[in-house]
Amino acid sequence: MTADDMWGAKVKQAFGDRLRDLRHQLSITQEGLALRCGLDRSYVGQVERGERNISLENIYRLAEGLGIPPSELLVKLDGLTKNTSSGV
């Protein structure tokens, strides 16, 4: 696994952890959230486990289902930075 792959896996897992934490705070099941968002329950589970590289559209769907602004799903990801030699 390359450094890029490892960083990507870390980002996906951090996003999934944040999604799960927010869902639990609201006492919503994966199935309940999926129904609110028009997504499949298994997809929500895969996102929470960091197995999916989620699209921007689905970030908005999940945020709407949770009743929060999309930015709330990204709050805990602020500290994840990718160090590259090109500075990008």
C-alpha positions in Angstrom: 0.0 0.0 0.0 1.4 3.4 -1.0 1.5 6.5 1.2 -1.3 7.9 -0.9 -3.4 4.8 -0.3 -2.8 4.9 3.4 -3.7 8.6 3.6 -6.9 7.9 1.6 -7.9 5.0 3.9 -7.3 7.3 6.9 -9.5 10.0 5.5 -12.3 7.5 4.7 -12.2 6.0 8.1 -12.2 9.4 9.9 -15.2 10.4 7.8 -17.0 7.1 8.7 -16.2 7.5 12.4 -17.6 11.0 12.3 -20.8 9.9 10.5 -21.3 7.0 13.0 -20.7 9.4 16.0 -23.3 11.9 14.7 -25.8 9.1 13.9 -25.4 7.6 17.4 -25.8 11.1 19.0 -29.2 11.3 17.3 -30.1 7.7 18.1 -30.7 6.9 14.4 -30.0 3.4 13.1 -28.1 2.8 9.8 -31.4 1.7 8.2 -33.2 4.8 9.5 -30.5 7.1 8.2 -30.5 5.3 4.8 -34.2 5.7 4.5 -34.0 9.4 5.3 -31.3 9.9 2.7 -32.5 7.6 -0.1 -29.4 5.4 0.2 -29.0 1.7 0.8 -28.4 0.6 4.4 -25.4 -1.5 3.4 -23.9 1.6 1.7 -24.2 3.6 4.9 -22.4 0.8 6.8 -19.6 0.7 4.2 -19.1 4.4 4.5 -19.0 4.2 8.3 -16.4 1.4 8.1 -14.3 3.5 5.7 -14.8 1.1 2.8 -16.3 3.7 0.4 -14.9 6.8 -1.2 -18.1 8.9 -0.8 -19.2 11.4 -3.3 -20.0 15.0 -2.6 -23.6 14.4 -3.5 -23.9 11.6 -0.9 -22.2 13.8 1.8 -25.0 16.3 1.2 -27.7 13.5 1.4 -26.3 12.2 4.6 -26.1 15.7 6.2 -29.7 16.3 5.2 -30.7 13.0 6.7 -29.0 13.9 10.0 -30.4 17.5 9.9 -27.0 19.1 10.0 -24.9 21.2 7.6 -22.6 19.1 5.4 -19.6 20.9 7.0 -20.4 19.2 10.3 -19.4 15.8 8.7 -16.0 17.2 8.0 -15.1 18.9 11.3 -13.0 16.1 12.7 -11.1 15.7 9.4 -9.4 19.1 9.7 -6.2 17.6 11.2 -5.7 15.1 8.4 -3.2 16.5 6.0 -1.4 14.9 3.2 2.3 15.8 3.1 3.7 15.8 -0.5 6.9 17.1 -1.9 5.0 19.2 -4.4 3.2 21.1 -1.6 -0.2 20.1 -3.0 
